[in-house]
Amino acid sequence: MSNLYERFILPKLISVSCGNAVLDPLRDKLCAGLYGEVIELGFGSGTNIVHYPAEVNRVVGIEPSDYAWKLSTTLRQGARTNIVRGSLDGQVLREADESFDGALSAFTLCSIPNPHAALIELRRVLKPGGTVHFLEHGLAPNENIRRWQHRIEPAQKFFAGGCHLTRSHDSLLTEAGFRVTGLQTFYQPGISRIEGALSLGTAVRD
């Protein structure tokens, strides 16, 4: 895959697909309850900014793509929340231990090369009692759909920036030491169930 595609075309495609207005109600639910200092893993083009509750004072965005960060400029400038760019790699955060009240991850854990390392880091920087709010697509509950996900995943990873279809995000969170709460699993209307098996929930750092 060309460097041009990965640096400029792919971030724009992700911004358009993940910025679909049909996801707005889910993003409202995703961000509900966040407050104080928040770290957002996979900040992207800033799609979640308009959904941050008023109780959020500051957001540190973890985003490796300079172009995606540039795409978020208008939304960041119009935000009521202070937003700064943090570490470039979610698997190796430079942020201090126990420095955040909450964390946010939307359509991000699917494409991180080592999600376990990223979640261990996220747990480190969260205060005790802090929560991860997540909205992710991944492994479907239906076995027939799962078979197709495994078949298609190699092509998905190649064309979609390493995006996996078969990750179980609640399991990943549990393995990293979080306590998953309020998990909802469902299919996103209007797209293939292979791509649209969603998980929405929170996980507590005890």
LINLINWO-V910760 format. One record per run of one state. SS is the DSSP state (a for helix, b for strand, c for the rest). FROM is the first residue (numbers start at 0). LEN is the number of residues. If there is no record, write none. Layout:
# LINLINWO-V910760
ss=<SS	SS>
from=<FROM	FROM>
len=<LEN	LEN>
This chain:
# LINLINWO-V910760
ss=<c	a	c	a	c	b	c	a	c	b	c	a	c	a	c	b	c	b	c	a	b	c	a	c	a	c	b	c	b	c>
from=<0	2	18	20	31	35	41	48	51	55	62	65	71	72	77	81	85	99	106	114	125	137	142	159	168	175	178	187	196	204>
len=<2	16	2	11	4	6	7	3	4	7	3	6	1	5	4	4	14	7	8	11	12	5	17	9	7	3	9	9	8	2>
